Amino acid sequence: MTARKKIGFLNFGHWSSAPGSHTPDPAATLTQTIEMAVAAEEAGMDGAWVRSHHFQHMISAPFPLLAAMGQATSTIQLGTGVIDLRYENPLYMAEEAATADLISGGRLQLGISRGSPEAARDGQHQFGYDLEPGRTWAAVAQERGERFRRAISGTPLAHADPNSGWAPPGQEMLSVQPQSPGLDHRIWWGSGTVASGVRAARQGYHLLSSTLLLQDDGRPFHVQQADQIAQYRTAYAESGHTTGGLAAVTRSVFPIVSAEDDHYFGGRRERSDSSGHLEGGRARGGPTYSGTPDEVADLLRADEAVQAADWVLLANPNQLGVEYNAHLFAQWVALARSLGWQAPPGR
């Protein structure tokens, strides 16, 4: 029997005034993302995840949005893929994350990492962050990720002022507030290499495998990604941690069941990976799966990384609007049920 998998949408949060766009401005993008979370929950999906980018016409401040999504829904998990730690104060982020998690009833699944290339050359500097000599953003992100997790775990970090009437009597150290119990077990590290996936396992994170692997040994993307997941699982089993262990992948999947589907995605029946260079090295991305529901199901069955993952995140075309995305969500749920990832209704 096929293992149960969770499926969610991954919303890139674009807005533009291009012809045909249903998201001409940020207000439309944000309100429609909330409406899409409601539609995804009603369709039977497990997750509503959003990407985060700075200095671009995309979602940049996920926590207010996640809190609003949490208020509008009741069961669906709410995630990020990913929050770029180069731009974050880890303690302020811990307060924001716990607040949004409490509002949602403990449904956040937070992907964090060093982040991907951004539009701004000096974006971190403009946020007030600069690298010290000899430091790298990768190392800074690792440290901020660990400080963030310590904060959301309730570790006391600040010294109480005995002369303050606000400090609890006799308490020497203070934790950031509020605290949302269990949030530290729902943190994912965005990883684009085998090495970073193994490191995430040893640190007790879940694995959010990137849409691009910053490595390429010539094998198909899904095979290399499955190898990343396998090595992550081995390292996690050896780590002794209990705060991670799950793996997620993202795919572009478009079952064609209508003329509108064919109009948008009939010409995107890509079967080969994309490859190129990024940040000075070879990179490989996965294909788009488009076709009849049976054709798409066969492609997903043959995808080794999809089969190995616990979560499959499906990139949704947010600029096509809520109504079309609700139609797409229903097709994804039907596909998941046909693959045995979800039980049929009523069971």
N, C-alpha and C positions, 0 to 999 in steps of 0.2 A: 504494500500500500504506500502511496506517495506521502512523504512527510508534510505535515501542516506547515504552511508558510504564511507569513503576513504580507499583505500588499498595501502600498500607500502611494499617493501621488507626490512628486517632487516638483514644486512650483518655482520656476525661475524668476517670476515676478517682473517681467518686462512691461514697460509702457512706452507707447509711441503714438504719434498721430498719423501713422501710415494708413493708407486705404485698407479697409477691412478689419482694422484693429478695434477690439471692444474695450481696450484699456488705453485711452488717449492720454491719461494723466495719472499721477500717483494715487489720487483719491479713488479712482475707478479700480486700480490694481488692488489696493488694500481692501476695499469693501468687497470686491468680487472674490478675493482670496478667502475671506471669511465665509462668503456664500458657498464657495467651492468646498470648504471643509464640511459644511452642513450637508451639501449634496453627496459628498463622498461617504459620510456617515450613513445617510439614508440608503445609499446604494449597497452598503455592506462592506466597504473598505475598512482597513485596519488603521491607516495612518494618513495624516496630512502634513507634509514636510515642506519647508520653504528654504530657498537659498538666500544668502546674504552677501551683498557686494557694496562697496563704497564708491562714491564719485561716479556712479552710473545710474541710468534710468531703470533701477531695479530695487527690490526690497533691501534696505540697509539696517533697519532697527527692528529686529525680529521680536523682541519681548513684548512690546505693546500689542503687536499683531497676534502673537501666540495667546496672550491673555484674552483678547477679544474673541479669538477662535474658540478658546476654552469656555467662554461664557455662552457662546452660541451653540455648542455641542455638548454631548454628555458621555460618550464612550470612546470616540476615536482618539488615537495617540497623536500627539502634536510634536513635530520634530524640526530640526535644522540641519542643513547639509551644505556648507558648514559655517560656523561662526569663526571669523579670522581673528586669532588671538593677537596678531600684530597690532590690532586697533583697540584692544580691550584692557581695562583695569580689572583684574581678576576678582577683587572684592566687590566692586560695584556690580560687576556681572553676576556675582553670586547672589547679591540682594535682588537684582532684577529677575534672575532665573527662579529663585525660591518664591518670589511674589507671583510670577506667572504660573508656576507649578501649583501653588496653593489655590489660585483662582480656578485652575482647570481640574482640580481634584486629583493631582498627582499623575498627570498624563503626558508630561514632557519627555521627549527623547532627544537630547541635545548632542548634535554633532559639532565638534570643535577641532581646530587644527591650526597649523601655520598659515593655511589659506592658499589660494591660487593667485596667479598674476593679476594685478589690478590695473585699472585704467590710469590711475594717477602715479606719476613717478615718485612724488614725495608725499604720498598720502599719510603714511605713519607720522612723518615729521609735522604735518599740519594738525594732526590729532595730539601732538605733544610728546611723541615717542621717537627717540633716536637711538641708534645702535652705538654702544660704546666700542672703542677700538678692540679688535680681535674677537668681537662677538658676532653671532649670526642670528637671523630671525628665527631659524629653526630651534636654536637653543633657547631663545627668549620664549617662544611659544610653548616649549616643553615646561619651562619653569612656571609660566603663567597658568598652564593647564593644571599643574600639580597644586599650585596655590589656590586656584579656583575650587578644585575638588576638596582640599582641606577645609576651605571655608564652608562649602555646602554640607560637609560632613559634621559640622559643629565644632571643629577644632578651635579652641580659644586662641586668638591672634593679637588682640590689643590689650595693653595694660590698663587696668581700671585706675581711675583717679580717686584716691581716698578722700580728696577734698571736695569732690563733686557730689551733690545731692542726688544725682542721677545714677551713680554707680551702686550696685547691690552691696550691702554691708558684708564685709569679710571676703568678697570675691576679688581675686587679684587679676584675673584674665577674663576677657570678654570675647564672645563669638559674634560674627555678623548676624544680623536679624533681618527678616524672619528666617527660620529654618523650615525646610520641607522634607520630612523624613522619607528616605528612599530615593531621593533625587540623585544621590551619588552612585546609585546602581543603574542609572539610565543615561550615562555619558558615553559618547562614541567618539573615537578618534578617526578623522578623515585621513586615509592613507593611500598614497599613490605608488608605493614600492613594497616589495616583500620585507625589506629591512624595517621600514617604519611600521608595517603591520605586526612584525614580531615584537618590536619595542612596545607597541600598544598593548599586546597581549601580556607582556611581562609587567606592565604598569597597571593592568586590571581594567583597561577600557574595552568596550565593544568595538568591533571593526566596521567602519563605514568606508568601504572600498570605493576609490575615486572613479569618476566617469572616464578619467584618463590615467593610464599607468605610465609613470615616468621612467619607463624601462621598456625594452623591446628586444627579445631574443629571437624574434622571427616566428614564434608560435602564434596561433590565433589568440585574440584578446581574451576570450572566455577561458581558454586553457591556462594562460598565464595568470588570470585572475583567480581561477580555481586553485592554482598552486599557491598563490598568496593566502587564500583562505585556509588551505590545508596547513601551511606553515604557521599561520596565526593560531589555529586550533591546537596544534602540537605545543607551541610555546605557552599558550594559555593553560593547558592541562598541567604543565610543569610549573606554572607560576605560583600556585597556591591561592590565587585571588578568587573572590566570589562576587566581584562587582562587574564582571563583563562576560565574555564568552560567546556573544552573538555576532553574526556577520550579516551585512547588508550590501546589496549591489543595486545599481541603477541601470535601467534599460529604456530605450525609446520603442514603444510597442503600439501599433495602430491596427487593430482588426478592422477590416473593411466590410461593412454590412449595409452601407447605404451609398447613394450617389454623392452625398456630401462628404462622406469619408473618402471616397475615391477621388473626389475633386481635390481634397487637401493632401491626401497621403498616398494615392494610387501610384504616383510617380516616384515614391521613395522606397521602393522595394530593394533596399540595399542589403547585400549579403556579405560584403567584405568589410574588414575593419578599416578605420582611418589611421594613418600613421604620419609622423612628421617629427619636428624637433621643438622642444620647449625647455626653457631655462638651461640651454647648453647641452641637452642630451636628447636621446631618442625617446619618443612617446608614442603610445598606441591607444586608440579609442575603439569602442565597440561599434557594431553595426546597428542599423535601424531595422526592426522587425515589422514589416507591413505586408498584409495579404489577407486572405480569408481567415476566419477564426481557426479552421483546421490547420492551415499553413503556419499561422503564427504559433499555434500550440506545438506543432512539430519542431519549430525552431527553438522554442523555449525548452522543450524536452531535451534537445541536443546541446543546449548551452550548459557546460559543466559548472560554471560559476553560479548560474541561476539555480541549478539543482543543489549546489552546496550551501546556498545562502539561507538564512532564517527570515530575512526581509527582502522583498523585491520592490524597489521604488521605481515608479513609472513616471517618466518626465511628461508633464502635461502642458499642452499649448495654451497657456493662460490668456493670450491675446485673442483667442477665438471665443471667449466669453463663457459665462456660467452655463447656459443652456447646452452648448455643444460639449463642454467638459462633463456635464452630468450624463449625457449620452455616452461619452467615452468611459466614464467610471462604471456604468452599467455593463459595458462590454468587457472591461477588465475583470469585473467580478465574475461574469459568466465564464470567462476564460480561466480564471483561477479555480472555479468549481469544476470545470471540465478536466483540469489537470490534477484534481484531487487535493489542491491546496486548501480549499475551503469546503465545508459540508454544504450540500444543497439546502435550500430554505426548508425550515420545518424539522430539520434533523439535529 
